[in-house]
Every structure is written in structure tokens, then in C-alpha cells.
Amino acid sequence: MAALMTLEGVTRTFGNNIALNDVSLEAHPGEVHCLLGDNGAGKSTLIKIMSGVTSPTIGQLTFDGKPVTFRSPRDAQAHGIGTVHQDVGSIPLISVARNFFLGNEPTKGWGPFRRLDHQTANRIALEQIRLMGIRRIADAEQLVGTMSGGERQALAIARALYFGAKLLILDEPTAALGVKESKIVIDLIKQAREQGIALVFITHNATHALSVGDRFTVLIQGRVASQFRRGEKTREEVLNLMAGGEAFDAVGHGD
Amino acid sequence: MTSAMETTIADPPAPPPTRFGLVERLLRVVWIGPLIAALVIYIFFVIVGGASGFFSIPGTAGWLNTAAELGIIALPVGLLMISGEFDLSTGSVVGAASIIVALGTGFYGLPIELTITMALAMGVGVGCFNALLVNATKLPSFIVTLASNFILAGTALGLSRLISGSSNVSLKDAGWAEAVLGSKWMFFNVAVLWYLLAAILAAWVLKQTRFGNWIFATGGNPDAARRAGVPVARVKLILFIWTAVSAAFVGIMSAVMYNQGNAASGQGYVFQTAIAAVIGGVLLSGGFGSVIGIVLGTFIYGIVSLGLFYTGWPTDWLATFIGGLLVIAVLTNNLIRELALNRGKKKL
């Protein structure tokens, strides 16, 4: 299948600092593209470019076969790019439904009597997170703060998909989660892939990456150190690359 | 094929949905703490001060009048705090609005509606100034509004003395405004009615409108709010204007009610409004609070202020009482919030 989004020769500089140097990659529908690399390798800059927060100094973005430049994150969202940030964008002390519809609240009535349609919001929010396989949440009015980290990721992913994301960028979704919670997120990624969503999955964790990744890009100091498909490299080779290409005592360090 | 059965690992059964019982539902009611506090304090003063008239109609009107004047400003101050910002400039706006009406009407003989419009416009101006400075400089609103409080206090006092030779100007005839802003029914000021309207409006906005959702989000996680498309700067601008205009309204009302304006009056509101909001369960760091809570916070303030008088104890101790109450309120509200968040989390 044709790529949903491609980056060609993307370079981004900040003053004298080259954050990204000639990076190209493709995100295909129904595939998970894992973005790997150490801190400072340029992963965040790459996500910011893909989600419209900044633009490349040199290079071309193509979305759905057409060259694009995003003016803002909202612009990227309008194209169908959903980004789930590390902090998930959740607001702990407001309800699940209010969080789900933040910025897109459904209303009813007219003029000065236009008001939030709580019923619709609650029903849809609950439906959508249930579709994500989160069954523990029985009440859309419960506070987001009562949800676990994995459940909040599910909420954020459900939200992005509901509002029309075709490409989903997940920024280290499992970084702060325990084993059980991480499994929830990995399952969500698989589920979104089956729905034909293109995913870009940023992670430090080789095990998580290898369990869902279809394509892999390893960044080292702003350059693409390696690009390969599922099964082309062993776990040890991947770990070596992630550690910056140096010899790496693989046993037990990966996770 | 034959080993298919063995290699299939059954998914663990999904945990059952958490059921929320009565306790959880009560804990989720943001204003449950202030409600209990208000009842306890009210009953206390009815018992201790009831004999000397706290429970009577004049006594009730007394604390309601106090709560109303405070509350008209405390409501938007509370909403502003939910959005993560402070406004300490309300005191000077009250004083400045009262002196504008008094000078304009009593000294220059301008029509009352014109001076009221001028005072409200001054409120809009102060609100814009606060918001633009906070949005542009990213300085804490605590500092920005503290500064504007001083700037405006000095300006109002200086101009008042320059023009009339005094900081205190009397206002003879307020015309129609007398009925709308200064009338009484039995012992109840018309301010109580205005407060009721203001509270209904604030509750509607916070709970039932998109803007209300944006207020919570702006205070709870500004970055996430911005990413979700919430116009964070505009939310703050509107709330700063709302607050300053409400303070101007109270200044106008006091000028009409007492037939005089005083440039130096109103400074008490600066902290009283914030205290009422916090006692009412508004989270200092933003993102949490309710209109009913703020209203209860102003009730508590009014009940304590007036109740102490009826007990016959020296009222010098009022501030001590309020201070103690503030500490207890914050601790209790924190506890309730923690409970509300952890109840649902336990499992998994």
C-alpha cells in the first residue's frame, strides 16, 4: 500500500545546532513504524515536524500523496494527524467525557441557551474508550485522575481516532507504565493497526518496539543510523543500534 | 495445526467495571466540604449567638449582605483561579469605580448612567491590562495584578485629591440607580439579588458551556488545552475582564448605596475574595472548583463576620478566626480531593 506520510531529506537546524540531518521515512496505513534512538537523537524534533509544531529547515513532507506544509498543530490535526504526547494531554480533575471532547465539545440549543450536550458527550466517550478495550470505566463522569496511566493512553488514542486521525503519533506511550499497563497500550497499538491506521511509535524500549513494529528507524545524533523491516534484524542488533552502535552487553539491559 | 490449541494463550478475563457507590459519588461533589463547613459554622453561631439575634431576620440579612458584596467579586475571582490565575487588583477597582461615580455625579454633575458606564469601562480597561500583561510576559498574575492594584490605588487617590481636594466625595442624588443598586427590602440589600443572578450566570458558564470546559482545562493542563485547540489566552482575557467589571460593579453599588465614593476603599476585597474561593474548595493551582463551593465560601465568610459580632465576643479576633478557617479548609479540601482520586484507582 502507498505510504500515507513520507518525509524526504528532512533537515532541521536550531542556530548552529543540527537536530535532524537528512532524515527520510515513510508511514504506511496498517503499519507501525517504530522510531528508536537515545535521548537527544532527534526523535522529539522529528515528531514536532510531523505534528505541525515546527517545520523543517530543508526537506519535503508528503501526506496522502500531496506535498504539505503544516502551519500549526491544528492544521496537522485537520489533515488527520493525531499526536498523543507523553503527558497524554489529560486533565486529571475533570471528567472523562469533558477530557474526551475538550476543544470539540458537542452542544445543543441556540443563541444564549447553547449549552454542552452532556448526554451525548458521556455516551460517545464511554463507547469509544470501551471500543479500545477499556472495560473498567463504567461512568463517563468519573475524574480522569482516577484512571490508570494505560487507561489514560487509551482515552487519548480513542480521542485522536474518533476525531479522524489517519496517522497516529505516539510519543513514548509506555515510558511511565508498568508491565501490565504497557500491555494495554501495546494491544491498543495492534488494534489501531488492524483498523488501517498508520502509526508512528516512539519508544526507548526494544521489547515493546519489536513486539509491534513493522518498520524501524533508528536515529543517532540526528541522522538515520539504520532503517529496516520486521525480522531483518535480531534483537541484539537492534539493541546495539539503540545504544549508539557500540558493542552492547545485551543480556538484561534492553528493558 | 495440532498444536494450535496449546500455543493460544487465553487473554486474562477483563476486570469488572468499577461500581461507584454513594461514598464515591459524594466525594465527587466538589462542594461537599464547604457545605459541611458552612452548616457546622452556621449551627455553631445559631447556638452561641442566636439569643442575641444572629438567627433573626436582621441577623440573616447581615451576613447575606456581606456575602453578596464579597461574592459578586469572589465568583469571577474563583473562576479565574480555576483557570490558574490570580487577581489581586479587585480592591483598587472597587475604590476607583466608586470615586468615578461620586466625582462624576457629585462634583461634575454628570448623569449617573454616564458615570456608571465610565466606571464599568475602567473595569474593562483594567481587566484587559492585566490579561494582556499576563499573556504577553508570562509573568505570574500574582505579581502583575498586585502591581496593577497599587498603580490603580495610587492613581485613583491622586486624581481624586487633585480634582476635589479629598479622597472622599459625596454623591447626592443617584436617581434611578438608587432603586436598582441601593434599595433595601426589609433588611436585605438589593445586592443579594444581584449576587443570585451573578451566581446563576457563573454556574451556567462553568458547568454548561464550552467556555466552562476551557476554564477547567486552562487551569488543569495549559499545554494540553492549547494542543486541543483551546484559546488559552482568550479564556484568561475574558475572565480578567469579568473579574474587574464585577469589582467595578461593586464599587458603583457602594457609591450609590452609601451616597459617597472613596478612592481608598475596597482593599479588603483583595484577599477576602481569594479566601472565600479557597474556603469554597477552589484549588489554588487551578483546574478544580465549583460555583456552589464559592458561594458557600462567601456564606462562611459572611456568617463568621456577622456571627462573631452576635456572640458578643470582641470582633478584633475576626481575622484570627478566618485565618484558622482558611488552613482547615485547604487541608480538608485536599484530603477530599485525594480520596476522590484514589477511590476509583485502587483496583488493577
Interface residues (C-beta under 8 A of the other chain):
Chain A: P73 R74 Q77 T83 H85 D87 V88 G89 S90 I91 P92 L93 I94 R98 F101 L102 G103 N104 E105 T107 R114 R115 L116 G133 R135 R136 I137 A138 D139 E141 Q142 L143 G145 T146 M147 S148 K180
Chain B: A14 P15 P16 P17 T18 R19 F20 R28 W204 K207 Q208 T209 R210 G212 N213 W214 F216 A217 G220 N221 D223 A224 A225 R227 A228 G229 V230 L283 G287 F288 R337 A340 L341 N342 R343 G344 K345 K347 L348
